[in-house]
Amino acid sequence: MPGFKHDAGGVSQRSTSCCVNAFFLVGPTAVGKTTLAVELAEQFDAEIVNADAFQIYRGLDILTAKPDAESQRRVRHHLLGQISLAETMSAARFGELARNALADIHSRERNAIVVGGSGLYLKAVTHGFDQVPPPNLELREELSALSTIELGLRLKKLH
Protein backbone atom coordinates (compact mmCIF):
# COMPACT_ATOMS: atom_id res chain seq x y z
CA MET A 1 0.00 0.00 0.00
CA PRO A 2 2.83 2.50 0.51
CA GLY A 3 3.14 4.79 -2.46
CA PHE A 4 -0.53 4.76 -3.52
CA LYS A 5 -1.22 8.08 -5.20
CA HIS A 6 -4.00 9.38 -7.36
CA ASP A 7 -3.54 11.22 -10.64
CA ALA A 8 -3.31 14.87 -9.62
CA GLY A 9 -4.33 16.11 -13.09
CA GLY A 10 -3.81 19.82 -12.52
CA VAL A 11 -4.80 19.81 -8.87
CA SER A 12 -2.84 22.05 -6.54
CA GLN A 13 -0.05 20.48 -4.48
CA ARG A 14 -1.86 21.53 -1.31
CA SER A 15 -4.78 19.25 -1.99
CA THR A 16 -2.88 16.29 -3.43
CA SER A 17 -0.15 16.09 -0.79
CA CYS A 18 -2.77 14.89 1.68
CA CYS A 19 -3.38 11.80 -0.39
CA VAL A 20 0.11 10.28 -0.31
CA ASN A 21 -0.16 6.77 1.17
CA ALA A 22 -3.94 7.02 0.99
CA PHE A 23 -6.21 4.51 -0.67
CA PHE A 24 -9.76 5.51 -1.59
CA LEU A 25 -12.47 2.87 -1.21
CA VAL A 26 -15.68 4.30 -2.63
CA GLY A 27 -19.06 2.98 -3.67
CA PRO A 28 -22.78 3.04 -2.95
CA THR A 29 -24.35 2.36 0.42
CA ALA A 30 -24.44 -1.20 1.78
CA VAL A 31 -21.95 -2.88 -0.56
CA GLY A 32 -19.47 -3.87 2.16
CA LYS A 33 -16.99 -0.98 2.08
CA THR A 34 -16.63 -0.85 5.86
CA THR A 35 -15.89 -4.56 6.30
CA LEU A 36 -13.37 -4.53 3.46
CA ALA A 37 -11.76 -1.32 4.75
CA VAL A 38 -11.23 -2.79 8.23
CA GLU A 39 -9.67 -5.94 6.77
CA LEU A 40 -7.38 -3.89 4.49
CA ALA A 41 -6.45 -1.52 7.31
CA GLU A 42 -5.37 -4.42 9.49
CA GLN A 43 -3.37 -5.96 6.66
CA PHE A 44 -1.62 -2.73 5.61
CA ASP A 45 -1.23 -0.97 8.98
CA ALA A 46 -3.66 1.75 7.99
CA GLU A 47 -6.22 3.99 9.64
CA ILE A 48 -9.66 4.73 8.21
CA VAL A 49 -10.92 8.20 7.35
CA ASN A 50 -14.68 8.38 6.98
CA ALA A 51 -15.94 10.15 3.84
CA ASP A 52 -19.66 9.71 4.43
CA ALA A 53 -21.67 12.92 4.63
CA PHE A 54 -23.75 11.67 7.55
CA GLN A 55 -21.48 9.40 9.61
CA ILE A 56 -19.58 12.49 10.75
CA TYR A 57 -22.62 13.39 12.89
CA ARG A 58 -23.06 12.06 16.43
CA GLY A 59 -26.19 10.05 17.13
CA LEU A 60 -26.88 8.68 13.66
CA ASP A 61 -25.16 5.33 14.19
CA ILE A 62 -27.94 3.02 13.00
CA LEU A 63 -29.36 5.33 10.34
CA THR A 64 -25.95 5.70 8.66
CA ALA A 65 -24.63 2.15 9.20
CA LYS A 66 -21.71 3.60 11.14
CA PRO A 67 -18.93 1.05 11.80
CA ASP A 68 -19.68 -0.89 14.97
CA ALA A 69 -17.65 -0.66 18.17
CA GLU A 70 -15.69 -3.82 17.32
CA SER A 71 -14.57 -2.40 13.95
CA GLN A 72 -13.60 0.85 15.62
CA ARG A 73 -11.66 -1.05 18.28
CA ARG A 74 -9.74 -3.05 15.67
CA VAL A 75 -8.79 -0.06 13.51
CA ARG A 76 -8.54 3.64 14.32
CA HIS A 77 -11.27 5.62 12.55
CA HIS A 78 -11.36 9.36 11.90
CA LEU A 79 -14.36 11.67 11.34
CA LEU A 80 -16.99 9.37 12.84
CA GLY A 81 -19.54 10.99 15.13
CA GLN A 82 -17.34 14.04 15.42
CA ILE A 83 -19.92 16.83 15.22
CA SER A 84 -23.37 17.41 16.67
CA LEU A 85 -26.48 17.63 14.52
CA ALA A 86 -26.77 21.28 15.55
CA GLU A 87 -23.44 22.18 13.91
CA THR A 88 -23.19 23.38 10.34
CA MET A 89 -21.26 21.10 8.01
CA SER A 90 -20.24 21.78 4.44
CA ALA A 91 -18.20 19.83 1.93
CA ALA A 92 -15.47 22.48 2.17
CA ARG A 93 -15.28 22.12 5.96
CA PHE A 94 -15.33 18.34 5.64
CA GLY A 95 -12.45 18.49 3.14
CA GLU A 96 -10.41 20.52 5.60
CA LEU A 97 -11.13 18.11 8.47
CA ALA A 98 -10.30 15.09 6.31
CA ARG A 99 -7.05 16.62 5.02
CA ASN A 100 -6.07 17.37 8.63
CA ALA A 101 -6.78 13.74 9.58
CA LEU A 102 -4.75 12.51 6.60
CA ALA A 103 -1.86 14.82 7.52
CA ASP A 104 -1.95 13.45 11.08
CA ILE A 105 -1.90 9.86 9.80
CA HIS A 106 0.90 10.66 7.36
CA SER A 107 2.95 12.39 10.09
CA ARG A 108 2.94 9.10 11.98
CA GLU A 109 4.10 7.26 8.84
CA ARG A 110 0.88 5.27 8.62
CA ASN A 111 -1.29 4.53 5.61
CA ALA A 112 -4.84 5.80 5.26
CA ILE A 113 -7.97 4.36 3.72
CA VAL A 114 -10.60 6.96 2.89
CA VAL A 115 -13.97 5.19 2.86
CA GLY A 116 -17.31 6.49 1.66
CA GLY A 117 -19.70 7.22 -1.10
CA SER A 118 -20.34 10.95 -0.80
CA GLY A 119 -18.86 12.15 -4.08
CA LEU A 120 -18.80 15.84 -3.20
CA TYR A 121 -17.06 15.10 0.10
CA LEU A 122 -14.51 12.90 -1.67
CA LYS A 123 -13.86 15.68 -4.17
CA ALA A 124 -13.40 18.10 -1.27
CA VAL A 125 -10.63 15.85 0.06
CA THR A 126 -8.83 15.18 -3.21
CA HIS A 127 -9.28 18.48 -5.03
CA GLY A 128 -10.43 21.05 -2.50
CA PHE A 129 -12.56 23.97 -3.58
CA ASP A 130 -11.97 27.51 -4.66
CA GLN A 131 -12.48 30.05 -1.92
CA VAL A 132 -16.12 29.74 -0.89
CA PRO A 133 -17.96 32.90 0.18
CA PRO A 134 -19.56 32.82 3.61
CA PRO A 135 -23.27 31.98 3.76
CA ASN A 136 -25.71 34.88 3.50
CA LEU A 137 -27.39 34.45 6.88
CA GLU A 138 -29.81 37.35 6.35
CA LEU A 139 -31.10 35.86 3.10
CA ARG A 140 -31.29 32.42 4.69
CA GLU A 141 -33.40 33.82 7.55
CA GLU A 142 -35.64 35.71 5.13
CA LEU A 143 -36.22 32.63 2.96
CA SER A 144 -36.82 30.38 5.99
CA ALA A 145 -39.80 32.55 6.93
CA LEU A 146 -41.50 31.99 3.55
CA SER A 147 -44.01 29.24 2.81
CA THR A 148 -43.39 26.63 0.15
CA ILE A 149 -45.78 28.45 -2.19
CA GLU A 150 -44.01 31.77 -1.62
CA LEU A 151 -40.64 30.13 -2.27
CA GLY A 152 -41.98 28.62 -5.49
CA LEU A 153 -43.23 32.00 -6.69
CA ARG A 154 -39.90 33.56 -5.87
CA LEU A 155 -38.10 30.86 -7.88
CA LYS A 156 -40.39 31.48 -10.87
CA LYS A 157 -39.36 35.15 -10.82
CA LEU A 158 -35.72 34.10 -11.25
CA HIS A 159 -36.45 32.54 -14.66
Rosetta blueprint (number, residue, H / E / L):
1 M L
2 P L
3 G L
4 F L
5 K L
6 H L
7 D L
8 A L
9 G L
10 G L
11 V L
12 S L
13 Q H
14 R H
15 S H
16 T H
17 S H
18 C H
19 C H
20 V L
21 N L
22 A E
23 F E
24 F E
25 L E
26 V E
27 G L
28 P L
29 T L
30 A L
31 V L
32 G L
33 K H
34 T H
35 T H
36 L H
37 A H
38 V H
39 E H
40 L H
41 A H
42 E H
43 Q H
44 F L
45 D L
46 A E
47 E E
48 I E
49 V E
50 N E
51 A L
52 D L
53 A L
54 F L
55 Q L
56 I L
57 Y E
58 R L
59 G L
60 L L
61 D L
62 I L
63 L L
64 T L
65 A L
66 K L
67 P L
68 D L
69 A H
70 E H
71 S H
72 Q H
73 R H
74 R H
75 V L
76 R L
77 H E
78 H E
79 L L
80 L L
81 G L
82 Q L
83 I E
84 S L
85 L L
86 A L
87 E L
88 T L
89 M L
90 S L
91 A H
92 A H
93 R H
94 F H
95 G H
96 E H
97 L H
98 A H
99 R H
100 N H
101 A H
102 L H
103 A H
104 D H
105 I H
106 H H
107 S H
108 R L
109 E L
110 R L
111 N E
112 A E
113 I E
114 V E
115 V E
116 G E
117 G L
118 S L
119 G H
120 L H
121 Y H
122 L H
123 K H
124 A H
125 V H
126 T H
127 H L
128 G L
129 F L
130 D L
131 Q L
132 V L
133 P L
134 P L
135 P L
136 N L
137 L H
138 E H
139 L H
140 R H
141 E H
142 E H
143 L H
144 S H
145 A L
146 L L
147 S L
148 T H
149 I H
150 E H
151 L H
152 G H
153 L H
154 R H
155 L H
156 K H
157 K H
158 L H
159 H L
